[in-house]
Amino acid sequence: MSAYDRLMAEALPTGTFGHAESVVPRRTVQSARWTAVEQAAHVAALEAELERLESRGTGKPELRLVENEAA
C-alpha cells in the first residue's frame, strides 16, 4: 500500500487537534439574579470609587521653574 493509499484510507478529519471533544458549557446551578436594591447599592459603590479615583488628579508631579541655580 502506498503512502497515498494509507492517507486515503484514514478517517475524514474532524477539524480538531488530537481528537479533542467539543466542550459544551454546562450550567448545573443557575446563578442568582441581583435585586434592584442590590444593583443600586453596587452602582453607588462603583460611582463612589470612581469619584475617589478621579479626584486624585492626573498623578503627574507639579513642576517648578528653577532659575540661576547650578544643576
NULO-817480 format. One record per atom (N, C-alpha, C, O): residue number from 0; chain; atom name; z, x, y. Coordinates in Angstrom, 2 decimals, m for minus. Example, Ala and Ser with C-alpha at 12.3 -4.5 7.8 and 13.67 -1.06 7.14 Angstrom:
// NULO-817480
(bavo 0 'A' 'N' (7.80 13.19 m5.69))
(bavo 0 'A' 'CA' (7.80 12.30 m4.50))
(bavo 0 'A' 'C' (7.80 13.20 m3.30))
(bavo 0 'A' 'O' (8.46 14.24 m3.32))
(bavo 1 'A' 'N' (7.08 12.85 m2.25))
(bavo 1 'A' 'CA' (7.14 13.67 m1.06))
(bavo 1 'A' 'C' (7.87 12.90 0.03))
(bavo 1 'A' 'O' (8.04 13.41 1.14))
// end
This chain:
// NULO-817480
(bavo 0 'A' 'N' (0.00 0.85 m1.17))
(bavo 0 'A' 'CA' (0.00 0.00 0.00))
(bavo 0 'A' 'C' (0.00 0.90 1.24))
(bavo 0 'A' 'O' (0.79 1.84 1.33))
(bavo 1 'A' 'N' (m0.87 0.60 2.16))
(bavo 1 'A' 'CA' (m0.99 1.42 3.37))
(bavo 1 'A' 'C' (0.11 1.01 4.36))
(bavo 1 'A' 'O' (0.80 0.01 4.18))
(bavo 2 'A' 'N' (0.23 1.81 5.40))
(bavo 2 'A' 'CA' (1.22 1.52 6.44))
(bavo 2 'A' 'C' (0.90 0.20 7.12))
(bavo 2 'A' 'O' (1.81 m0.56 7.47))
(bavo 3 'A' 'N' (m0.38 m0.08 7.31))
(bavo 3 'A' 'CA' (m0.77 m1.33 7.94))
(bavo 3 'A' 'C' (m0.40 m2.52 7.04))
(bavo 3 'A' 'O' (0.09 m3.54 7.53))
(bavo 4 'A' 'N' (m0.62 m2.39 5.76))
(bavo 4 'A' 'CA' (m0.28 m3.46 4.83))
(bavo 4 'A' 'C' (1.23 m3.70 4.80))
(bavo 4 'A' 'O' (1.67 m4.85 4.74))
(bavo 5 'A' 'N' (2.04 m2.62 4.85))
(bavo 5 'A' 'CA' (3.50 m2.78 4.88))
(bavo 5 'A' 'C' (3.94 m3.48 6.17))
(bavo 5 'A' 'O' (4.83 m4.32 6.15))
(bavo 6 'A' 'N' (3.30 m3.11 7.28))
(bavo 6 'A' 'CA' (3.63 m3.72 8.56))
(bavo 6 'A' 'C' (3.30 m5.21 8.55))
(bavo 6 'A' 'O' (4.09 m6.03 9.02))
(bavo 7 'A' 'N' (2.16 m5.55 8.03))
(bavo 7 'A' 'CA' (1.75 m6.95 8.00))
(bavo 7 'A' 'C' (2.56 m7.76 6.99))
(bavo 7 'A' 'O' (2.63 m8.99 7.11))
(bavo 8 'A' 'N' (3.17 m7.12 6.01))
(bavo 8 'A' 'CA' (3.96 m7.83 5.01))
(bavo 8 'A' 'C' (5.36 m8.16 5.54))
(bavo 8 'A' 'O' (6.06 m8.99 4.95))
(bavo 9 'A' 'N' (5.78 m7.53 6.65))
(bavo 9 'A' 'CA' (7.10 m7.79 7.20))
(bavo 9 'A' 'C' (7.13 m9.17 7.85))
(bavo 9 'A' 'O' (6.10 m9.75 8.18))
(bavo 10 'A' 'N' (8.33 m9.68 8.01))
(bavo 10 'A' 'CA' (8.51 m10.98 8.65))
(bavo 10 'A' 'C' (8.12 m10.89 10.12))
(bavo 10 'A' 'O' (8.14 m9.81 10.72))
(bavo 11 'A' 'N' (7.77 m12.01 10.69))
(bavo 11 'A' 'CA' (7.43 m12.05 12.11))
(bavo 11 'A' 'C' (8.65 m11.66 12.94))
(bavo 11 'A' 'O' (9.77 m12.06 12.61))
(bavo 12 'A' 'N' (8.45 m10.90 14.01))
(bavo 12 'A' 'CA' (9.59 m10.51 14.84))
(bavo 12 'A' 'C' (10.21 m11.73 15.52))
(bavo 12 'A' 'O' (9.52 m12.68 15.89))
(bavo 13 'A' 'N' (11.52 m11.68 15.66))
(bavo 13 'A' 'CA' (12.25 m12.79 16.27))
(bavo 13 'A' 'C' (12.49 m12.58 17.76))
(bavo 13 'A' 'O' (12.93 m13.49 18.46))
(bavo 14 'A' 'N' (12.20 m11.38 18.24))
(bavo 14 'A' 'CA' (12.45 m11.09 19.65))
(bavo 14 'A' 'C' (13.85 m10.61 19.93))
(bavo 14 'A' 'O' (14.22 m10.40 21.08))
(bavo 15 'A' 'N' (14.65 m10.43 18.88))
(bavo 15 'A' 'CA' (16.00 m9.92 19.07))
(bavo 15 'A' 'C' (16.08 m8.53 18.46))
(bavo 15 'A' 'O' (15.38 m8.22 17.49))
(bavo 16 'A' 'N' (16.91 m7.71 19.01))
(bavo 16 'A' 'CA' (17.08 m6.35 18.52))
(bavo 16 'A' 'C' (18.17 m6.35 17.47))
(bavo 16 'A' 'O' (19.29 m6.81 17.72))
(bavo 17 'A' 'N' (17.87 m5.84 16.33))
(bavo 17 'A' 'CA' (18.87 m5.74 15.27))
(bavo 17 'A' 'C' (19.24 m7.07 14.67))
(bavo 17 'A' 'O' (20.34 m7.24 14.14))
(bavo 18 'A' 'N' (18.34 m8.02 14.74))
(bavo 18 'A' 'CA' (18.56 m9.36 14.19))
(bavo 18 'A' 'C' (19.80 m10.03 14.77))
(bavo 18 'A' 'O' (20.55 m10.70 14.06))
(bavo 19 'A' 'N' (19.99 m9.83 16.06))
(bavo 19 'A' 'CA' (21.14 m10.44 16.72))
(bavo 19 'A' 'C' (20.96 m11.95 16.76))
(bavo 19 'A' 'O' (19.85 m12.46 16.89))
(bavo 20 'A' 'N' (22.07 m12.64 16.65))
(bavo 20 'A' 'CA' (22.04 m14.09 16.72))
(bavo 20 'A' 'C' (22.29 m14.51 18.15))
(bavo 20 'A' 'O' (23.05 m13.87 18.88))
(bavo 21 'A' 'N' (21.65 m15.60 18.55))
(bavo 21 'A' 'CA' (21.86 m16.08 19.91))
(bavo 21 'A' 'C' (23.30 m16.57 20.04))
(bavo 21 'A' 'O' (23.86 m17.18 19.13))
(bavo 22 'A' 'N' (23.86 m16.29 21.19))
(bavo 22 'A' 'CA' (25.24 m16.67 21.44))
(bavo 22 'A' 'C' (25.24 m17.93 22.27))
(bavo 22 'A' 'O' (24.71 m17.96 23.38))
(bavo 23 'A' 'N' (25.81 m18.96 21.74))
(bavo 23 'A' 'CA' (25.91 m20.23 22.45))
(bavo 23 'A' 'C' (27.36 m20.37 22.88))
(bavo 23 'A' 'O' (28.26 m20.42 22.04))
(bavo 24 'A' 'N' (27.60 m20.43 24.20))
(bavo 24 'A' 'CA' (28.99 m20.56 24.64))
(bavo 24 'A' 'C' (29.58 m21.88 24.16))
(bavo 24 'A' 'O' (28.96 m22.94 24.28))
(bavo 25 'A' 'N' (30.76 m21.80 23.63))
(bavo 25 'A' 'CA' (31.44 m22.98 23.12))
(bavo 25 'A' 'C' (32.63 m23.30 23.99))
(bavo 25 'A' 'O' (33.50 m22.45 24.21))
(bavo 26 'A' 'N' (32.67 m24.48 24.47))
(bavo 26 'A' 'CA' (33.80 m24.93 25.29))
(bavo 26 'A' 'C' (34.68 m25.82 24.44))
(bavo 26 'A' 'O' (34.46 m27.03 24.34))
(bavo 27 'A' 'N' (35.65 m25.21 23.83))
(bavo 27 'A' 'CA' (36.55 m25.99 22.98))
(bavo 27 'A' 'C' (37.62 m26.68 23.81))
(bavo 27 'A' 'O' (38.03 m27.80 23.50))
(bavo 28 'A' 'N' (38.06 m26.01 24.87))
(bavo 28 'A' 'CA' (39.09 m26.59 25.73))
(bavo 28 'A' 'C' (38.45 m26.85 27.08))
(bavo 28 'A' 'O' (37.95 m25.93 27.73))
(bavo 29 'A' 'N' (38.47 m28.09 27.49))
(bavo 29 'A' 'CA' (37.88 m28.42 28.77))
(bavo 29 'A' 'C' (38.83 m28.00 29.88))
(bavo 29 'A' 'O' (40.03 m28.30 29.84))
(bavo 30 'A' 'N' (38.28 m27.31 30.88))
(bavo 30 'A' 'CA' (39.12 m26.84 31.97))
(bavo 30 'A' 'C' (39.57 m28.03 32.82))
(bavo 30 'A' 'O' (38.84 m29.00 33.01))
(bavo 31 'A' 'N' (40.78 m27.92 33.33))
(bavo 31 'A' 'CA' (41.34 m28.98 34.15))
(bavo 31 'A' 'C' (40.70 m28.96 35.53))
(bavo 31 'A' 'O' (40.47 m27.89 36.09))
(bavo 32 'A' 'N' (40.42 m30.10 36.06))
(bavo 32 'A' 'CA' (39.86 m30.21 37.41))
(bavo 32 'A' 'C' (40.97 m30.12 38.44))
(bavo 32 'A' 'O' (42.11 m30.52 38.19))
(bavo 33 'A' 'N' (40.62 m29.58 39.60))
(bavo 33 'A' 'CA' (41.59 m29.50 40.68))
(bavo 33 'A' 'C' (41.69 m30.85 41.36))
(bavo 33 'A' 'O' (40.71 m31.57 41.50))
(bavo 34 'A' 'N' (42.90 m31.18 41.77))
(bavo 34 'A' 'CA' (43.08 m32.40 42.54))
(bavo 34 'A' 'C' (42.72 m32.11 43.99))
(bavo 34 'A' 'O' (42.58 m30.96 44.38))
(bavo 35 'A' 'N' (42.56 m33.16 44.78))
(bavo 35 'A' 'CA' (42.22 m32.99 46.20))
(bavo 35 'A' 'C' (43.32 m32.22 46.93))
(bavo 35 'A' 'O' (43.03 m31.43 47.83))
(bavo 36 'A' 'N' (44.57 m32.45 46.56))
(bavo 36 'A' 'CA' (45.69 m31.76 47.20))
(bavo 36 'A' 'C' (45.65 m30.27 46.87))
(bavo 36 'A' 'O' (45.85 m29.43 47.74))
(bavo 37 'A' 'N' (45.38 m29.95 45.61))
(bavo 37 'A' 'CA' (45.29 m28.54 45.20))
(bavo 37 'A' 'C' (44.12 m27.85 45.89))
(bavo 37 'A' 'O' (44.24 m26.70 46.32))
(bavo 38 'A' 'N' (42.99 m28.54 46.01))
(bavo 38 'A' 'CA' (41.83 m27.95 46.69))
(bavo 38 'A' 'C' (42.14 m27.68 48.15))
(bavo 38 'A' 'O' (41.79 m26.63 48.67))
(bavo 39 'A' 'N' (42.78 m28.63 48.82))
(bavo 39 'A' 'CA' (43.12 m28.46 50.23))
(bavo 39 'A' 'C' (44.08 m27.29 50.42))
(bavo 39 'A' 'O' (43.94 m26.52 51.37))
(bavo 40 'A' 'N' (45.06 m27.16 49.53))
(bavo 40 'A' 'CA' (46.00 m26.05 49.64))
(bavo 40 'A' 'C' (45.30 m24.72 49.41))
(bavo 40 'A' 'O' (45.60 m23.73 50.08))
(bavo 41 'A' 'N' (44.37 m24.69 48.47))
(bavo 41 'A' 'CA' (43.64 m23.46 48.18))
(bavo 41 'A' 'C' (42.76 m23.06 49.37))
(bavo 41 'A' 'O' (42.71 m21.89 49.74))
(bavo 42 'A' 'N' (42.07 m24.02 49.95))
(bavo 42 'A' 'CA' (41.21 m23.75 51.11))
(bavo 42 'A' 'C' (42.06 m23.27 52.28))
(bavo 42 'A' 'O' (41.67 m22.34 52.99))
(bavo 43 'A' 'N' (43.21 m23.88 52.49))
(bavo 43 'A' 'CA' (44.09 m23.46 53.59))
(bavo 43 'A' 'C' (44.57 m22.03 53.38))
(bavo 43 'A' 'O' (44.63 m21.25 54.33))
(bavo 44 'A' 'N' (44.91 m21.67 52.14))
(bavo 44 'A' 'CA' (45.36 m20.31 51.86))
(bavo 44 'A' 'C' (44.24 m19.31 52.08))
(bavo 44 'A' 'O' (44.47 m18.22 52.61))
(bavo 45 'A' 'N' (43.02 m19.66 51.66))
(bavo 45 'A' 'CA' (41.88 m18.76 51.87))
(bavo 45 'A' 'C' (41.58 m18.58 53.36))
(bavo 45 'A' 'O' (41.33 m17.47 53.82))
(bavo 46 'A' 'N' (41.59 m19.68 54.11))
(bavo 46 'A' 'CA' (41.32 m19.59 55.54))
(bavo 46 'A' 'C' (42.39 m18.78 56.26))
(bavo 46 'A' 'O' (42.07 m18.02 57.18))
(bavo 47 'A' 'N' (43.64 m18.92 55.86))
(bavo 47 'A' 'CA' (44.71 m18.14 56.48))
(bavo 47 'A' 'C' (44.53 m16.65 56.20))
(bavo 47 'A' 'O' (44.73 m15.82 57.09))
(bavo 48 'A' 'N' (44.16 m16.32 54.97))
(bavo 48 'A' 'CA' (43.95 m14.91 54.63))
(bavo 48 'A' 'C' (42.75 m14.34 55.37))
(bavo 48 'A' 'O' (42.80 m13.20 55.84))
(bavo 49 'A' 'N' (41.66 m15.12 55.48))
(bavo 49 'A' 'CA' (40.50 m14.65 56.24))
(bavo 49 'A' 'C' (40.84 m14.45 57.71))
(bavo 49 'A' 'O' (40.40 m13.48 58.32))
(bavo 50 'A' 'N' (41.61 m15.35 58.27))
(bavo 50 'A' 'CA' (42.03 m15.22 59.66))
(bavo 50 'A' 'C' (42.87 m13.95 59.85))
(bavo 50 'A' 'O' (42.71 m13.23 60.83))
(bavo 51 'A' 'N' (43.76 m13.69 58.90))
(bavo 51 'A' 'CA' (44.60 m12.49 58.98))
(bavo 51 'A' 'C' (43.74 m11.23 58.91))
(bavo 51 'A' 'O' (43.97 m10.28 59.65))
(bavo 52 'A' 'N' (42.76 m11.23 58.01))
(bavo 52 'A' 'CA' (41.91 m10.05 57.86))
(bavo 52 'A' 'C' (41.02 m9.85 59.07))
(bavo 52 'A' 'O' (40.81 m8.72 59.51))
(bavo 53 'A' 'N' (40.49 m10.94 59.62))
(bavo 53 'A' 'CA' (39.59 m10.81 60.77))
(bavo 53 'A' 'C' (40.33 m10.43 62.03))
(bavo 53 'A' 'O' (39.73 m9.83 62.92))
(bavo 54 'A' 'N' (41.60 m10.74 62.13))
(bavo 54 'A' 'CA' (42.36 m10.41 63.33))
(bavo 54 'A' 'C' (42.78 m8.95 63.36))
(bavo 54 'A' 'O' (43.32 m8.48 64.36))
(bavo 55 'A' 'N' (42.55 m8.23 62.27))
(bavo 55 'A' 'CA' (42.94 m6.81 62.22))
(bavo 55 'A' 'C' (42.01 m5.95 63.04))
(bavo 55 'A' 'O' (42.35 m4.81 63.35))
(bavo 56 'A' 'N' (40.84 m6.44 63.41))
(bavo 56 'A' 'CA' (39.89 m5.65 64.17))
(bavo 56 'A' 'C' (38.85 m5.04 63.24))
(bavo 56 'A' 'O' (38.78 m5.37 62.06))
(bavo 57 'A' 'N' (38.06 m4.14 63.81))
(bavo 57 'A' 'CA' (36.97 m3.55 63.05))
(bavo 57 'A' 'C' (37.42 m2.38 62.21))
(bavo 57 'A' 'O' (36.68 m1.95 61.31))
(bavo 58 'A' 'N' (38.59 m1.84 62.46))
(bavo 58 'A' 'CA' (39.05 m0.69 61.71))
(bavo 58 'A' 'C' (38.56 0.63 62.28))
(bavo 58 'A' 'O' (38.88 1.70 61.76))
(bavo 59 'A' 'N' (37.79 0.56 63.36))
(bavo 59 'A' 'CA' (37.31 1.78 63.99))
(bavo 59 'A' 'C' (38.38 2.32 64.93))
(bavo 59 'A' 'O' (39.02 1.55 65.65))
(bavo 60 'A' 'N' (38.59 3.62 64.94))
(bavo 60 'A' 'CA' (39.60 4.18 65.84))
(bavo 60 'A' 'C' (39.13 4.09 67.29))
(bavo 60 'A' 'O' (37.94 4.18 67.59))
(bavo 61 'A' 'N' (40.09 3.93 68.17))
(bavo 61 'A' 'CA' (39.75 3.92 69.59))
(bavo 61 'A' 'C' (39.50 5.36 70.04))
(bavo 61 'A' 'O' (40.28 6.26 69.72))
(bavo 62 'A' 'N' (38.44 5.55 70.77))
(bavo 62 'A' 'CA' (38.07 6.89 71.23))
(bavo 62 'A' 'C' (38.49 7.06 72.67))
(bavo 62 'A' 'O' (38.51 6.09 73.44))
(bavo 63 'A' 'N' (38.83 8.29 73.04))
(bavo 63 'A' 'CA' (39.17 8.57 74.43))
(bavo 63 'A' 'C' (38.36 9.75 74.89))
(bavo 63 'A' 'O' (37.97 10.60 74.09))
(bavo 64 'A' 'N' (38.11 9.80 76.16))
(bavo 64 'A' 'CA' (37.32 10.85 76.77))
(bavo 64 'A' 'C' (38.24 12.05 77.05))
(bavo 64 'A' 'O' (39.28 11.91 77.69))
(bavo 65 'A' 'N' (37.86 13.22 76.56))
(bavo 65 'A' 'CA' (38.63 14.43 76.77))
(bavo 65 'A' 'C' (37.83 15.33 77.70))
(bavo 65 'A' 'O' (36.74 15.79 77.36))
(bavo 66 'A' 'N' (38.40 15.58 78.91))
(bavo 66 'A' 'CA' (37.69 16.40 79.88))
(bavo 66 'A' 'C' (38.43 17.70 80.10))
(bavo 66 'A' 'O' (39.66 17.75 80.16))
(bavo 67 'A' 'N' (37.64 18.75 80.23))
(bavo 67 'A' 'CA' (38.15 20.07 80.60))
(bavo 67 'A' 'C' (39.25 20.59 79.69))
(bavo 67 'A' 'O' (40.13 21.32 80.14))
(bavo 68 'A' 'N' (39.22 20.25 78.46))
(bavo 68 'A' 'CA' (40.19 20.78 77.51))
(bavo 68 'A' 'C' (39.47 21.62 76.48))
(bavo 68 'A' 'O' (38.37 21.27 76.04))
(bavo 69 'A' 'N' (40.07 22.72 76.09))
(bavo 69 'A' 'CA' (39.45 23.57 75.08))
(bavo 69 'A' 'C' (39.54 22.86 73.74))
(bavo 69 'A' 'O' (40.56 22.26 73.40))
(bavo 70 'A' 'N' (38.48 22.95 73.01))
(bavo 70 'A' 'CA' (38.46 22.27 71.72))
(bavo 70 'A' 'C' (39.17 23.07 70.67))
(bavo 70 'A' 'O' (39.25 22.64 69.51))
// end
